[in-house]
Structures are given as structure tokens and as C-alpha cells.
Amino acid sequence: VQLQASGGGEVQVGGSLRLSCAASGFTFDDHAIGWFRRAPGKEREGISCISSSDGVTYYADSVKGRFTISSDNAKNTAYLQMNSLKPEDTAVYYCSATLQFCEVQIGVRGPALSTAQDYWGQGTQVTVSS
């Protein structure tokens, strides 16, 4: 099983990046692909997820309206289009996979993408400079 995240880099405030997550070793169509990020000194944050079987998506409030997740089942690849980037988007971004659907948990701070993922990829650094 392998999840290969790529597409990170350095961009100025307001710029865009597209991250890719190439999957292999499992049935892509049966899984949901998630994107998480960890900024320095902060907890890991689940920011988006897409169910490959039905295309249902989830976005954290912090990225809603700016980021768009998509998947190409023929290529076993998911994407995260990130627009209007802000300095607070600076983080290491990770993709993940879990069976079937995006699992969103309701906690004291509101809904959050479950970190109980089946597979994790390596991170790709995104740096937004002002």
C-alpha cells in the first residue's frame, strides 16, 4: 500500500497550489481519501475528504470556499486544489485513505475528520509567504 503526496511548495499569499495523492496497493474506488495538515506547534487538522465511490466531500471550516478536493478513479489519484492561500495554511500536508466513507466526528469544537485512517502517505510541505 502506498499513498504518494506531491505538489507542495512555496507560494505567496493569495496564490494557488494543487496537491496530488497517488494511491496504489488497495482498491481506490472503495476508499475515501482525506487530507490532513500539521502546522508547526499545532495539532494535526483534517481539512478535507472525498469518498471515491460516491464523490461526497467534507471540508473543514478553515478551508471551505478556498480548497476543492477531487478524485480521478481511473488514475487512482486524489487532488486538493488550494486557492487564496494564507500564511496560516503553511503546514505539512498528508493524504490518507479509509474504507468507504469520510468519517466525520462531532466533538466539543464541532465536526472534525476522524484521524482513524487505514493508510497514510508521507507529507508534502506547503509554505505560504507574505
Residue pairs with C-beta under 8 A, 6 or more apart in sequence:
1 24
1 25
1 26
1 119
2 22
2 23
2 24
2 25
2 121
3 21
3 22
3 23
3 95
3 96
3 97
3 119
3 120
3 121
3 122
4 20
4 21
4 22
4 23
4 24
4 121
4 122
5 19
5 20
5 21
5 93
5 94
5 95
5 121
5 122
5 123
5 124
6 19
6 20
6 22
6 124
7 17
7 18
7 19
7 20
7 124
8 17
8 19
8 93
8 123
8 124
8 125
8 126
9 17
9 125
9 126
9 127
10 127
10 128
10 129
11 17
11 85
11 126
11 127
11 128
11 129
12 128
12 129
12 130
13 85
13 86
13 87
13 128
13 129
13 130
14 84
14 85
15 85
15 128
16 81
16 82
16 83
16 84
16 85
17 82
17 85
17 126
18 79
18 80
18 81
18 82
19 35
19 79
19 80
19 82
19 93
19 95
19 124
19 126
20 77
20 78
20 79
21 33
21 35
21 77
21 78
21 79
21 80
21 95
21 121
22 75
22 76
22 77
23 31
23 33
23 76
23 77
23 78
23 97
24 76
26 97
26 118
26 119
28 52
28 71
28 73
28 76
29 52
29 53
29 73
30 52
30 53
30 99
30 100
31 52
31 97
31 98
31 99
31 100
31 118
32 49
32 50
32 51
32 52
32 97
32 98
32 99
32 100
32 101
32 102
32 103
33 49
33 50
33 52
33 69
33 71
33 78
33 95
33 96
33 97
34 46
34 48
34 49
34 95
34 96
34 97
34 98
34 102
34 113
34 117
35 46
35 47
35 48
35 49
35 69
35 78
35 80
35 93
35 94
35 95
35 96
36 44
36 45
36 46
36 47
36 93
36 94
36 95
36 96
36 113
36 115
37 44
37 45
37 47
37 89
37 91
37 92
37 93
37 94
37 126
38 44
38 45
38 91
38 92
38 94
38 123
39 45
39 88
39 90
39 91
40 90
40 91
42 91
44 94
44 115
45 60
45 62
45 91
46 60
46 112
46 113
46 114
46 115
47 59
47 60
47 62
47 63
47 67
47 113
48 57
48 58
48 59
48 60
48 63
48 67
48 69
48 80
48 113
49 57
49 58
49 69
49 102
49 104
49 113
50 56
50 57
50 58
50 69
50 70
50 71
50 78
50 102
51 57
51 100
51 101
51 102
52 71
52 73
52 78
53 100
53 101
55 71
56 101
56 102
57 69
57 102
58 102
58 104
58 113
59 67
59 69
60 112
60 113
61 110
62 88
63 82
63 89
66 82
66 83
66 84
66 85
67 80
67 81
67 82
67 83
68 80
68 81
68 83
69 78
69 79
69 80
69 81
70 78
70 79
70 81
71 77
71 78
71 79
72 78
72 79
78 95
80 93
80 95
82 89
82 126
85 126
85 128
86 128
87 128
87 129
87 130
88 128
89 126
89 128
90 126
90 127
90 128
91 125
91 126
92 123
92 124
92 125
92 126
93 123
93 124
93 125
93 126
94 120
94 121
94 122
94 123
94 124
95 120
95 121
96 117
96 118
96 119
96 120
96 121
97 117
97 118
97 119
98 114
98 116
98 117
98 118
98 119
99 118
102 113
103 113
103 114
103 116
104 111
104 112
104 113
104 114
105 111
105 112
105 113
105 114
106 112
